[in-house]
């Protein structure tokens, strides 16, 4: 995007009512989010994301994005199940619903890209509490998730079962993005509001939840005697020589633990009671020499746990009398309480039964947004020659799918 285009898209972002999800105005906003998302990824890979972060801070759009994130999450859990149960829910195409389900993934992906910066974290202001709660809910889903529930035969899936499976798959990937966002938030513990720190440490007890993730590692599973790990959006078999290698997701968990346990402010506020202490000491079994070689900062964690094992830390100092509470989640729930079925019926008639002409028009708009060249630029892996497997720079002009290195 050109700077003027990026600025126009950022300025156009606004909060949209829950009942309007999937409507024309909502679809335009989703298109804006997608373009900004792709722009953020490409800019970050080129080290030029400063402009977008400045725009999001200048126009105070981080709270707007967090609000949209929470709204889509509520739609998915409150309205989507009702929608699938309605007898007259026979959409001409599942495409509009896929877009709504994908909206949450688009926003959390954009936040993951920009939350690396301290200015972005600070610009969230009070909505950071809603984002912390959101990330906590996603980590709870991760810890409760069975890593073996990956394979489903798509041949037997028809709407709404297909849609529900799509929602489950997205939920897993979104939860992994939320883990990264949470880690970036913990990087800024020194500049977070007191309520945010208290909420992470005591209300949600995130250190113990992160210990659960280290123990159960939901992005890793064994299938047919082979170790598989989830990276870059796909499950892949890990070669024997790489099985002790730390993945990016493993690193995010350990870095978040380092931030939450070794920060002086966090140690002052966290309650190291008997249960919390026993849970944290489980980490000692995972701190092998091989792991520490990959992330040397874990030496400090090892020392801290050794000290914790033989001492009784002082109880936390309770200096917070009034605690802020997140407002976005509560506001949306209160405003729409008792209206879930009415909203679902409204959306069946107005949103999820598009005409053939409306589908064609929307398809053309998305074809422009998701251009082939853009998708190639975003792909994590470079294309390989179909014959020899080396990196390829040429593609078949007829099918546009197969790549080759030389004629």
Secondary structure as UniProt FT lines:
FT   HELIX           3..12
FT   HELIX           18..20
FT   TURN            21..22
FT   HELIX           24..45
FT   TURN            46..47
FT   HELIX           50..58
FT   TURN            59..60
FT   HELIX           62..74
FT   HELIX           75..79
FT   HELIX           80..85
FT   TURN            87..88
FT   HELIX           95..114
FT   TURN            115..116
FT   HELIX           118..123
FT   HELIX           125..127
FT   HELIX           128..144
FT   TURN            147..150
FT   HELIX           154..156
FT   TURN            159..160
FT   HELIX           161..186
FT   TURN            187..188
FT   HELIX           189..191
FT   HELIX           194..198
FT   HELIX           199..203
FT   HELIX           206..216
FT   TURN            218..219
FT   STRAND          220..223
FT   TURN            224..225
FT   STRAND          226..231
FT   TURN            232..233
FT   STRAND          234..237
FT   HELIX           240..242
FT   TURN            243..244
FT   HELIX           248..262
FT   HELIX           264..269
FT   HELIX           274..281
FT   HELIX           282..286
FT   HELIX           289..294
FT   TURN            296..297
FT   HELIX           298..310
FT   HELIX           328..336
FT   TURN            337..338
FT   HELIX           340..350
FT   HELIX           356..369
FT   HELIX           372..378
FT   TURN            386..388
FT   STRAND          394..395
FT   TURN            397..399
FT   STRAND          403..404
//
